Amino acid sequence: MFRRALECRSMLIVERQQKILHILRDRKAAQLEELASALNVSVSTVRRDIESFEAQGIAKRTHGGAIYMGTPALPTKVQGHTLNERMDEQVQQKIAIGKAAAALVEPLMTVLLDGGSTVVYAARQITARPIQVVTNSLAIAHLFYDDEQVETLLIGGNLYPRIGVTIGPLATGCLADLHADLLLFSLAGILGDSAYNINMAMVDVEQTMMRQATRCALLMDSGKFDRKSLARVCGLDEVDQIISDSGISQTWRDQLGDQLIVTP
């Protein structure tokens, strides 16, 4: 029993949620207490997972339980992209967005950087020194490893291989004890008044980063607008700046107003 409890506590959030979905798919409906007992976690933890599923249309809450609604189809091409492949897409747009984002960094700042390809382009163009960089990205940590004017903190956790970022409870736990002046991050899509990403464990890390940063800038090339992905990360009103390229539509320019920075 004790060994099982240890295994459950070390379980990745995404693994726990996948187990809940597996149970819901098999039974079509389940009580929160049943799910909590099956995974050896609290009812409140299961309730938060169900709320996340409901926001994605996967499940519907009932009194004391949940009903399975089906899993939305995911774009396999987006899911399969590696960081190197993403670095080769929309290159000029990402360089321009990265330059505008890098200009937000000032000397003596502590900057949080996630592992999005556009953020890598931003990190390459940061000239402000000295700074502290906190990141869960192996690629970004490598950029600064021999720079004596950059103090780099690489967040630990489980490695997400296609992108080379750390995720899971170790990553979110470490981030929860930190503070940053600025967060630069990138997601999979923006639709309506929300921003989305492709992986629930990555979403947990990004949401924790947002809570720990005084100022948040979202780096999104124009091709990511009007696109929805698996999991909601945040409302656009939770972001201070959204940086995009000149291909962004007039509709989005009007909606975002002064919140939007458009690169040349």
C-alpha positions in Angstrom: 0.0 0.0 0.0 2.8 2.4 0.9 4.7 1.6 -2.3 1.6 2.2 -4.3 1.1 5.6 -2.6 4.7 6.6 -3.5 4.2 5.6 -7.1 1.0 7.7 -7.3 2.7 10.7 -5.8 5.5 10.6 -8.3 3.1 10.1 -11.2 3.2 12.7 -13.9 0.1 14.9 -14.1 -0.3 13.8 -17.7 -0.2 10.2 -16.7 -2.8 10.7 -14.0 -5.1 12.4 -16.4 -4.6 9.7 -19.0 -5.6 7.1 -16.4 -8.7 9.1 -15.6 -9.6 9.3 -19.3 -9.0 5.6 -19.7 -11.5 4.8 -16.8 -14.0 7.3 -18.2 -13.7 5.8 -21.7 -14.3 2.3 -20.4 -17.2 3.1 -18.0 -18.6 6.2 -19.8 -19.2 7.7 -16.4 -17.6 7.6 -12.9 -17.9 9.1 -9.5 -15.1 11.4 -8.2 -14.5 9.3 -5.2 -14.1 6.2 -7.3 -11.5 7.9 -9.5 -9.7 9.3 -6.5 -9.5 5.9 -4.9 -8.4 4.2 -8.1 -5.5 6.7 -8.5 -4.8 7.2 -4.7 -5.2 11.0 -5.0 -7.6 13.4 -3.4 -11.1 14.1 -4.7 -10.1 17.8 -5.2 -7.3 16.7 -7.5 -9.6 14.6 -9.6 -12.2 17.4 -9.6 -9.5 19.8 -11.1 -8.7 17.3 -13.8 -12.4 16.9 -14.7 -12.8 20.6 -14.9 -9.8 20.7 -17.3 -11.4 17.9 -19.4 -14.7 19.8 -19.4 -13.1 22.9 -20.7 -11.7 20.8 -23.6 -15.1 19.1 -24.3 -13.7 15.7 -23.2 -15.9 15.2 -20.2 -18.9 16.7 -18.5 -19.3 17.2 -14.7 -22.2 15.7 -12.9 -23.2 15.8 -9.3 -20.3 14.0 -7.6 -18.9 12.6 -10.9 -18.3 12.9 -14.6 -19.5 11.6 -18.0 -17.2 10.9 -20.9 -18.0 13.0 -23.9 -15.2 11.8 -26.3 -11.7 13.1 -27.1 -11.3 15.8 -29.7 -9.2 14.8 -32.7 -5.6 16.2 -32.5 -3.6 17.4 -35.5 -1.0 14.7 -35.8 1.4 16.8 -37.8 1.6 19.4 -35.0 1.8 16.7 -32.3 4.8 15.1 -34.1 6.9 18.2 -34.7 10.3 18.3 -33.1 12.0 21.5 -32.0 14.3 21.4 -35.0 11.4 21.1 -37.3 9.6 24.0 -35.7 12.7 26.1 -35.9 12.6 25.7 -39.7 9.0 27.0 -40.0 8.0 30.7 -40.3 11.7 31.5 -39.8 11.7 35.2 -40.8 8.6 35.9 -38.7 10.0 34.1 -35.7 13.3 36.0 -36.0 11.4 39.3 -36.1 9.1 38.4 -33.2 12.2 37.2 -31.2 13.9 40.5 -31.8 10.9 42.5 -30.4 10.7 40.1 -27.4 14.4 40.3 -26.7 14.1 44.1 -26.6 11.8 43.8 -23.5 14.7 42.3 -21.5 16.7 44.8 -19.5 19.9 44.4 -17.4 19.5 42.9 -14.0 16.2 41.2 -14.9 15.3 37.7 -14.1 13.7 36.3 -17.2 11.6 33.1 -17.5 11.9 31.4 -20.9 9.9 28.4 -22.0 11.0 26.0 -24.8 9.0 27.3 -27.8 10.9 27.7 -31.0 10.0 31.4 -31.2 11.4 31.8 -27.7 14.6 30.2 -28.8 14.9 32.8 -31.5 14.2 35.5 -28.9 16.9 34.1 -26.5 19.5 34.2 -29.3 18.9 38.0 -29.7 18.9 39.0 -26.0 21.7 41.5 -25.6 20.9 42.9 -22.1 23.6 42.0 -19.5 23.9 41.0 -16.7 20.7 38.9 -16.4 19.3 35.8 -14.8 17.7 33.3 -17.1 15.3 30.6 -15.7 14.2 28.0 -18.3 13.0 24.4 -18.7 14.5 24.3 -22.2 17.7 22.4 -22.8 18.3 24.4 -26.0 18.0 27.7 -24.3 20.2 26.7 -21.4 22.8 25.7 -23.9 22.8 29.1 -25.5 23.9 30.7 -22.2 26.1 28.0 -20.7 29.4 29.8 -21.2 28.2 33.4 -20.8 29.7 34.8 -17.6 27.1 37.6 -17.5 24.1 35.3 -17.6 23.3 33.3 -14.5 21.3 30.3 -15.9 18.9 28.1 -13.9 17.7 25.0 -15.7 14.5 23.7 -14.2 14.6 19.9 -13.5 11.9 17.4 -14.2 10.9 14.8 -16.7 12.2 15.4 -20.1 9.7 15.9 -22.9 11.8 14.5 -25.8 10.5 16.1 -29.0 11.0 19.6 -27.7 13.7 19.1 -25.1 11.8 20.7 -22.2 11.3 19.5 -18.6 7.8 19.0 -17.3 6.0 17.3 -14.4 5.8 17.9 -10.6 9.5 18.5 -10.2 9.4 21.3 -12.8 6.3 23.0 -11.4 7.5 22.6 -7.8 10.8 24.3 -8.6 9.1 27.1 -10.5 6.6 27.7 -7.6 9.5 28.9 -5.4 10.9 31.4 -7.9 10.1 34.9 -9.1 10.8 36.5 -12.5 10.4 40.0 -13.8 9.5 38.8 -17.3 8.2 35.7 -19.0 8.6 35.0 -22.7 6.6 32.0 -23.8 5.0 30.6 -26.9 1.9 28.4 -27.4 0.2 26.3 -30.1 -2.7 28.5 -30.9 -5.1 31.4 -30.1 -8.8 31.2 -30.6 -11.4 33.6 -29.3 -10.2 35.0 -25.9 -7.9 32.1 -25.0 -4.5 30.5 -25.8 -3.9 26.8 -26.1 -1.1 24.2 -26.1 -0.8 20.6 -27.2 0.2 18.8 -24.0 -1.4 19.0 -20.5 1.9 18.6 -18.6 3.4 21.5 -20.6 0.3 23.6 -19.8 0.9 23.0 -16.1 4.5 24.3 -16.4 3.4 27.3 -18.4 0.6 28.2 -16.1 3.1 28.1 -13.1 5.5 30.3 -15.0 2.8 32.8 -15.6 1.9 32.9 -11.9 5.6 33.5 -11.0 6.3 36.4 -13.4 5.5 40.1 -13.0 5.0 40.5 -16.7 4.1 38.0 -19.4 4.8 38.3 -23.1 3.3 35.7 -25.5 5.2 35.2 -28.8 2.9 33.9 -31.5 3.4 34.0 -35.3 0.3 35.0 -37.3 -0.2 31.4 -38.4 -1.2 30.4 -34.8 -4.2 32.7 -34.6 -7.7 31.2 -35.1 -6.2 27.8 -34.1 -7.3 25.7 -31.1 -5.3 22.9 -29.5 -5.8 20.3 -26.8 -5.6 22.3 -23.6 -6.4 25.9 -22.6 -3.4 27.6 -21.0 -4.8 31.1 -20.2 -7.1 33.9 -21.2 -5.6 36.6 -23.4 -6.4 39.1 -20.6 -3.9 37.3 -18.4 -1.1 38.3 -20.8 0.6 41.7 -20.8 1.8 41.7 -24.4 1.3 39.5 -27.5 4.0 39.8 -30.1 3.2 38.7 -33.6 4.3 39.4 -37.2 2.7 41.6 -39.9 0.6 38.8 -41.2 -1.8 39.0 -38.3 -5.3 40.0 -39.5 -7.0 43.3 -39.0 -9.7 41.6 -36.9 -7.1 40.5 -34.4 -5.3 43.9 -34.5 -8.6 45.5 -33.5 -9.4 42.9 -30.8 -6.0 43.1 -29.1 -5.4 46.8 -29.5 -2.5 48.2 -27.4 -1.8 44.7 -26.0 -0.5 43.7 -29.4 3.1 44.3 -30.7 3.4 43.8 -34.5 6.8 43.4 -35.9 7.9 45.0 -39.2 
